Amino acid sequence: MVSGTLVGLHQFPDTNVTTPFTERRTGLDHVAFGVADRSELERWERRLDQLGVDHGAIKDAGYGSGLSFRDPDGLPLEFFAPPA
C-alpha cells in the first residue's frame, strides 16, 4: 500500500497465451504511471525516443496530460501528469 493505493496483479495458469492482447477483450485496459507534472512527462517522451519506443503524442485534457505507449507484449501503458 502506497499513499492509500493498492494495486494487485494476478496471473492465471489457464490463460490462452497464443491470443495477442487487445484492450477490447474483458480484462486490463491499461496501466498508468503517475508523474509530477507535464515537464516530467516531456522528459519521459524524450527518454522513450532515446530508447526507440514508439509512443503517441502528449495529450492534454482538463483532468491531466498523458503519454501513451505499449510494452513489448503490446500491453498499453501511459505516463500521466495531473493538471497544472
VEXDREN-2710 file (C-alpha; in Angstrom, 1 decimal):
% VEXDREN-2710
k/r/px/py/pz
1/MET/0.0/0.0/0.0
2/VAL/1.4/3.4/-1.1
3/SER/-0.4/6.6/-0.1
4/GLY/-3.7/4.7/0.3
5/THR/-3.4/3.0/-3.1
6/LEU/-3.1/-0.7/-3.5
7/VAL/-2.6/-2.5/-6.8
8/GLY/-3.0/-6.2/-7.3
9/LEU/-1.8/-8.2/-10.3
10/HIS/-3.0/-11.7/-11.0
11/GLN/-1.8/-14.3/-13.5
12/PHE/-3.9/-17.3/-14.3
13/PRO/-2.2/-20.5/-15.5
14/ASP/-5.0/-21.4/-17.9
15/THR/-4.8/-18.2/-19.9
16/ASN/-4.7/-18.6/-23.7
17/VAL/-1.3/-17.0/-24.3
18/THR/-1.4/-17.7/-28.0
19/THR/-4.0/-15.0/-28.5
20/PRO/-2.5/-11.5/-28.7
21/PHE/-3.6/-8.9/-26.2
22/THR/-6.3/-6.5/-27.1
23/GLU/-7.8/-3.9/-24.7
24/ARG/-11.2/-4.6/-26.3
25/ARG/-11.3/-8.0/-24.6
26/THR/-12.5/-8.2/-21.0
27/GLY/-9.7/-7.5/-18.6
28/LEU/-6.9/-5.0/-18.4
29/ASP/-7.4/-1.8/-20.3
30/HIS/-4.1/-0.1/-19.5
31/VAL/-1.7/0.8/-16.6
32/ALA/-0.8/4.4/-15.9
33/PHE/2.3/5.6/-14.0
34/GLY/1.9/9.0/-12.3
35/VAL/4.5/11.7/-12.8
36/ALA/4.8/15.0/-11.0
37/ASP/3.9/17.4/-13.8
38/ARG/3.9/18.0/-17.6
39/SER/7.6/18.8/-17.7
40/GLU/8.4/15.4/-16.3
41/LEU/6.1/13.9/-18.9
42/GLU/8.1/15.7/-21.6
43/ARG/11.3/14.2/-20.1
44/TRP/9.7/10.7/-20.4
45/GLU/8.8/11.5/-24.0
46/ARG/12.4/12.2/-24.8
47/ARG/13.6/9.1/-22.9
48/LEU/11.2/6.9/-24.9
49/ASP/12.6/8.5/-28.1
50/GLN/16.1/7.7/-26.9
51/LEU/15.1/4.1/-26.3
52/GLY/13.4/3.8/-29.7
53/VAL/10.0/3.1/-28.1
54/ASP/7.0/4.1/-30.2
55/HIS/4.5/6.3/-28.5
56/GLY/1.7/8.7/-29.1
57/ALA/1.9/12.5/-28.7
58/ILE/1.3/14.0/-25.2
59/LYS/-2.4/14.6/-24.9
60/ASP/-3.7/17.4/-22.7
61/ALA/-7.2/17.3/-21.1
62/GLY/-8.8/19.2/-18.2
63/TYR/-8.1/16.3/-15.9
64/GLY/-4.4/16.0/-16.8
65/SER/-1.9/15.0/-19.5
66/GLY/-1.0/11.6/-20.8
67/LEU/1.7/9.9/-22.9
68/SER/0.7/6.5/-24.2
69/PHE/3.0/3.7/-25.4
70/ARG/3.0/-0.2/-25.4
71/ASP/5.2/-2.7/-23.7
72/PRO/6.9/-5.5/-25.8
73/ASP/3.9/-7.7/-25.3
74/GLY/1.6/-5.0/-26.7
75/LEU/0.0/-4.0/-23.3
76/PRO/-1.0/-0.3/-23.3
77/LEU/0.9/1.8/-20.8
78/GLU/0.8/5.5/-20.0
79/PHE/2.6/8.2/-18.1
80/PHE/0.1/10.6/-16.6
81/ALA/0.6/14.1/-15.1
82/PRO/-2.1/15.9/-13.1
83/PRO/-3.4/19.2/-14.4
84/ALA/-1.3/22.3/-13.8
END
